Amino acid sequence: MSTCIFPGRFQPFHIGHLMVAKGMIKSCPNVVIVICSGDHHDDDIFSTEKVREMISAALLEAEIMDATIAEVSDCTDDAEWADKVLEAAGWPEDPQIWSGDEAVRALFEGLEKRTQKISPVPGFVGKEIREMISGNDKNWRTKVPAGAMDVVYDKMQEGKQ
């Protein structure tokens, strides 16, 4: 039984991420979305808790009930981080790592794990969406699943206080 693992920062969890999750559900009986968080990402605007809320709300709205959400903290050693990701997924026997990041795929391939390349969805780039949110550009609403919007609105309200 294969397990698909989708590690990422999800800052924010956007429609492109949701499209990947939907594709994973079709390919794997077990899907684990792993939130990778840490202190060294200066452009992270959401806490791990808020990212979890976004993902949970978006999956619920999309009626994806078979995905698990896990968390790992970043570390400076790549092999240690890869172990944390696999541990968070329950040490699956036959994992497949889904990532758009070539370095992440190379890391897991070096550990003899299968990978699946995620092609970027045009118009859905986390950095650009974060800039829209931070700059009060209302177009961010076309980039985030409706179920996750409340979390983004809450973050925007914090910035106004």
C-alpha positions, 0 to 999 in steps of 0.5 A: 500500500503506497503512501504519498507525502506532500511536504511544504511550507504552505505559506499560504495553502493555495489552490495549486496545493489543493489541486496537488492534494486532489491528484494525490488522492487519485493516485495513493490510498494514503496521503500525508501533507507535511507542514514544514516549519521553522524559524529561518524563513523570514517570509513566513506569515502564518504560524504552523497552527494557522497553516494546519487550519487552512489545510484542514478547512480547504480539504474539508471544503473539497471533501477530501477526508482521507488525507492526514496532516502532520508537522515537522520542524526544519533543521540544518541537516538534510538527511535529518529533515528527510527522516523527520518527514518520513517519521511524521508520515508514519515510516511508510513502507513504500512512500512516494514524495511529491514535490515541486522542489528539485532539491527535495526530490533529489534528497529523497531519491538519494534515500532510494524513495520514489518521487513525483515531480509537481509542476507549478500551477501558473498564477499560484506561487506562494511568494506572490500570494504572500506579497498580495496578502501583505500588500492588501491586494484583494486578488489574493482571494482568487488564489486561496481555497474558500475554506482557507480564506478565514485564516487569511482574513484573520492574519490581515486583521492582525496586521491592522491592529 
